Amino acid sequence: MAHRPDSGSGIKTAALTCAVLVSASLLTGCGPSTPERVLTQPPAPAQTGAPLPVDQVDRPLDLTRFDADPCSLLTKDQVAAVVADPPDGAQPFRKPTPLFGCSWVEAMGANATVSKPAGKIRTLTELSASPARTADELEPWTETSIEGLPAIVYHQRGDTTDCSVSVQVTEQQMLTFEIIGKDLPKNYWANDRCGGVAKMAESVIGNLRQP
């Protein structure tokens, strides 16, 4: 008598095969996905201009919005451009006085800050005459302009991998921008820290000029 295949066994095998395939597809679909970048290409460099006298402010900024909410002065795309892309991990933290402002911090990455100094050094003139400047502790020191305002690019911590840009925004007040951090894997300016700080300054000043 010829042996007849066990139809129940075949059904079980087919069901098991399907279960394996479904499990594999679920594992593939449910794994952690890498967030996509917001920007389709690296941001353009800031448009810097010729140096201006440090006390020349032809178009002073209205700092009302800065004083009300400094952390609102970068859009999501701008945070991606100067802090981290994708920007979801860059959290804003409001800074109290004497360095009132905002820091956007990306864990294990960049710390980008805009601040409004309120101590003894509040202007570019005072910064230029400061003990640190006199002692050559802020080198390299470069005078330029951003958005038609006098600006100075310098290094505060004796480490040229960090960078600061101070911009004279009214006759009595400068704003200072910084990007610090050892490794900046999600930052477009990892190899041009000062370029990133200048871009941040350009973005914040441009937003403050908006009506």
C-alpha positions in Angstrom: 0.0 0.0 0.0 1.4 3.4 -1.0 2.2 5.8 1.8 -0.1 8.9 1.7 1.4 12.2 2.9 0.0 13.5 6.2 -2.0 16.5 5.2 -2.0 17.7 8.8 1.8 17.7 8.9 1.9 19.7 5.7 -0.4 22.3 7.1 1.7 22.6 10.2 4.8 23.0 8.2 3.3 25.7 6.1 2.0 27.5 9.2 5.4 27.4 10.8 7.0 28.8 7.7 4.5 31.6 7.6 5.1 32.4 11.3 8.8 32.6 10.8 8.4 34.9 7.8 6.0 37.2 9.7 8.3 37.3 12.7 11.3 38.2 10.5 9.3 41.0 8.9 8.2 42.3 12.2 11.7 42.4 13.5 12.9 44.2 10.4 10.1 46.8 10.6 10.1 47.5 14.3 13.8 48.0 14.8 15.0 51.5 15.8 15.2 53.8 12.8 17.8 56.5 12.3 16.2 60.0 12.2 16.6 61.7 8.9 18.4 65.0 8.5 16.2 68.1 8.2 18.5 69.9 5.6 19.0 68.5 2.2 22.5 70.0 1.9 25.0 71.7 4.2 24.1 75.3 5.1 25.8 78.2 3.3 28.4 80.1 5.2 27.5 83.4 6.9 27.9 86.5 4.8 30.5 88.4 6.7 31.7 91.9 5.7 34.6 94.3 6.0 35.6 95.3 9.6 33.7 98.2 11.1 34.6 100.5 14.0 33.6 98.5 17.1 31.3 101.3 18.3 29.6 101.9 14.9 26.0 100.7 15.1 24.1 102.2 12.2 21.1 99.9 12.5 20.8 98.9 16.2 18.7 95.8 17.0 15.5 95.9 19.1 16.2 93.3 21.8 12.7 93.1 23.1 12.2 89.6 21.7 15.6 88.5 23.0 14.7 89.7 26.5 11.3 88.0 26.3 12.4 84.6 25.0 16.0 84.1 23.7 15.3 80.4 23.0 12.8 81.3 20.3 15.4 83.0 18.1 16.4 79.9 16.2 14.0 78.0 14.0 14.1 74.2 13.8 16.0 74.4 10.5 18.4 76.9 12.0 19.1 74.6 15.0 19.8 71.9 12.4 22.2 74.2 10.6 24.2 75.3 13.5 23.8 72.8 16.4 22.9 69.3 15.2 21.1 67.7 12.3 18.7 66.0 12.9 17.9 68.7 15.6 15.4 66.7 17.7 18.1 66.0 20.3 19.2 69.6 20.7 17.4 71.0 23.7 17.1 74.7 24.5 18.0 75.9 28.0 17.4 79.5 29.1 20.3 81.0 30.8 20.0 83.4 33.8 22.0 86.6 34.4 24.8 87.8 34.3 25.0 85.9 30.9 21.3 86.0 30.1 20.5 84.1 26.9 19.9 80.5 25.6 21.9 77.4 25.1 21.0 74.7 22.6 22.6 71.5 23.9 22.9 68.2 22.0 23.8 65.3 24.2 27.4 64.2 23.6 27.7 66.9 21.0 27.5 70.7 20.5 26.6 73.3 23.0 25.6 76.5 21.1 24.9 79.6 23.1 23.8 83.1 22.6 24.1 85.4 25.5 23.7 89.1 26.5 26.6 90.0 28.8 25.5 92.2 31.7 28.8 92.5 33.7 31.7 94.8 33.3 32.3 93.9 29.6 29.1 94.6 27.7 30.5 96.2 24.5 33.1 95.5 21.9 35.0 98.5 23.0 35.2 97.1 26.5 36.1 93.6 25.2 38.9 95.2 23.1 40.4 96.8 26.2 39.8 93.9 28.5 42.7 92.3 30.5 42.3 89.1 28.5 42.7 90.9 25.2 45.7 92.9 26.5 47.3 89.7 27.6 46.8 88.1 24.2 44.5 85.4 25.7 41.8 85.8 23.0 44.0 85.0 20.0 43.5 84.6 17.1 41.4 87.8 17.1 39.6 88.8 13.9 37.5 91.9 13.3 34.7 91.7 10.8 31.0 92.5 10.4 27.8 90.5 10.4 24.5 91.8 9.1 26.0 95.3 8.9 27.1 95.2 12.6 30.6 95.3 13.9 31.8 91.8 15.1 34.8 90.2 16.6 35.8 86.5 16.2 38.0 85.2 19.0 38.9 82.3 21.3 38.3 82.5 25.0 39.7 79.3 26.4 43.1 79.1 24.8 41.8 76.4 22.5 41.1 77.2 18.8 38.7 74.3 18.5 36.2 76.5 20.5 35.1 79.8 19.1 33.3 83.0 20.1 31.8 85.8 18.1 30.6 89.0 19.7 28.5 91.4 17.8 27.7 95.0 18.8 23.9 95.2 18.4 23.2 98.5 20.2 25.4 101.4 21.4 25.4 99.9 24.9 25.2 96.2 24.2 26.9 93.3 22.4 25.6 89.7 22.0 28.1 86.9 22.3 27.7 83.6 20.4 29.6 80.4 21.1 29.8 76.7 20.0 31.8 74.4 22.3 32.2 70.7 22.5 34.8 68.1 21.8 33.1 65.9 19.2 30.4 67.3 17.0 29.2 64.3 14.9 25.9 65.9 13.9 27.2 69.4 13.4 27.9 70.8 9.9 30.7 73.0 11.3 32.8 70.4 13.1 35.8 71.4 11.1 35.0 75.1 11.0 33.8 76.0 14.4 34.0 79.8 13.8 32.0 79.4 10.6 29.2 77.8 12.7 29.3 80.5 15.3 29.1 83.2 12.6 26.2 81.3 11.0 24.4 81.3 14.3 25.0 85.0 14.8 23.7 85.7 11.3 20.5 83.6 12.0 19.7 85.2 15.4 20.3 88.8 14.2 18.3 88.1 11.0 15.4 86.9 13.1 15.6 89.9 15.5 15.4 92.1 12.4 12.1 90.5 11.4 9.0 92.6 12.2 
